[in-house]
């Protein structure tokens, strides 16, 4: 029986090696650092850039990797290589920490039919020692892998999608009926930063539907109560408390930097304001509203789909727009609409599926019926119409526009 040393020597004699200087030069010609897809042309216009595979374990990988490399731990190499590199004639460079595990991996790839496999002599240690740049990956911690496992096992999400959620910044306008379920589900899903705008305090009459809050928090500011509930739900989420009322003077500062806005406002002034400010900043808005037994939801995507002003060019007279306090609302209704809002947000962050942009979904709770209306962009819309420079959108006095007194 051969010793490991003689076994390794035999393998190294039959596996081709490359060194870090050679690999650095080859990667220098990588267009944009991306990996070549399976549909790459047969005769590439640029020299073929090797697929670099990092076969180290997670604790090694998290400390840095060669930019552009794909990480497939040695134990999964044979299982996942076909998906990562479908073309068996494409050049593959395998590396580990020092060059031993990669030599064994290279031999295995050759046995799988890969014709141009090289092992990186000296591995990542030699790469770092040569002073070449490396990237630090964002990876899920063991606690996060467990918490989000039902997400990451979905191919449409995976670790990549979960990391995108953790990096995402979502702003909820209002911590009330719609803001409660949407922010709680977004927090549970691992949206990393949740901003919440609300200047109100918890009232006993809110608790029939605003599940962010609790009986022992009556009189507490809603943003504070929301932060407490969300912290208990998911410590990964940073809650940014905006304890204020959104108006023309602060909207741009508050909205800027968020990836998606969840509009759960309960008045027309705020909806027009959010629409105009978000269009100016090019941030998509997931809008919903509720009235008695009926809810509506759509997405204003800021990229050519209709906006709130296309749907409602002018506000209704105040006497025809009663609030929940005046008209009543079924407690579970905002739950349904808010969860639909959270779903649209997650799809936008993941870049999956088809959002409600250009469609208005109307839910009738009494009949248990969903209806869908097609929305059209109004070419003469003052904020998204033809020829409108959105960067020049001016925020106006929305109380005056809606004929209501300033609160
Ligand atoms: Zn519009």
Boltz pocket constraint, residues with backbone or C-beta under 6 A from the ligand:
constraints:
  - pocket:
      binder: B
      contacts: [[A, 305], [A, 306], [A, 307], [A, 308], [A, 309], [A, 310], [A, 311], [A, 377], [A, 378], [A, 381], [A, 382], [A, 383], [A, 384], [A, 385]]
      max_distance: 6.0
